[in-house]
């Protein structure tokens, strides 16, 4: 995964988090939520700061996975280039030379 793809994934993640923050208040009224749980009980599940921290951790994991994938692809690319070079040398050496004349 290259840097552009990672940046795109991070932007999408940020947009999704922002959209979730927009949608959450519309899912239930305060009175409806009070019947389910108190504000203090809801805060024990996750605060905004905890959710943002989780988002930051996820972005970091995506970056690290992107770096690992890129290193892996670089190794595969180098091996393929080496194989192609060996094959090209073999084909070139096995061709008969044209007669001079």
N, C-alpha and C positions, 0 to 999 in steps of 0.2 A: 504494500500500500504506500503510495507516494505522499508527499507532504500536502499536496492539493486535496487528495482524497481524505486525508486525516482532517484537514481544515474544514472540508465540507461536512464530514460527519460531526465534528464539534459544533459547527453552526446549526446543523439540524437538531442536535441534542439540546442546544440552548433554546432554539425556537420551540421545541416540544415542551421543555420545562416552563417556558414563559406561557405557552398555551394552556398547560395544566393549571398554572396559577390563575389564569383568567377563568377557566372553566369551573374549578372547584367551588367558588362561591355560588355558582348558579345551580349546583346539584341539590342543595337543600337550604332551607331558610334557617336562621339561627334558632327559631323555636323548634323546628324539626330536629335539628342537631342536639338541642338540649334534652330531647326525649331519648336520644340514643346514648349520649355521653356528655359529661360536663366539659367545659373548655380545658380544665386542668387534665382531665382524662385524655382528651384528644392530644394535648401537648406531650403526654408521655409516649405517644406513638411516634411522632417525629415533628420537630420544629422546622421552620423555614431554613434556619441555619444548618440543621442536620441534613435536610434535603439538598441544600446547595453544596454542602461538604461532600455528600454522596455523588452529586453531579461532577464535582471537581475530581474526585477519586476515579470516577468512571472515565472522564476525559483523559486522565493520566494513564489509565490502563489501556485505553484505545491508542494513545500515542506510543506506549511501550510495545504493544502488539504490532503496531505499524512498523516500528523500527526493527523488531524481530523478523517480521515478514519480509521487509526490504532486504535485510542481511541474507535471509534464506534465498530470496530470488537472485541476489547478486552472486551467491555461491553456485546456484543452478545455472545461471547465465554464463559464468566463467567455465564451468564444466562443459556446457554445450559448445561454447566457442572452441575449447580445446579439442573436443570430439570432432567438430567440423573441420578444424585445421588438420588433424590427423587424417581424416577421410580424404580431404582435398590433396594432401601430400601423397597418399597412397594411390589415388586415382591418377594423379599427374605422373607418378613414377611407373605405373603399370601400362601407360599408353605406349604403343609402339611408335618409334620415331619414323617419320616419313622418309622414303628413299630420296637420296640426293640425285639430282640429275638434270 
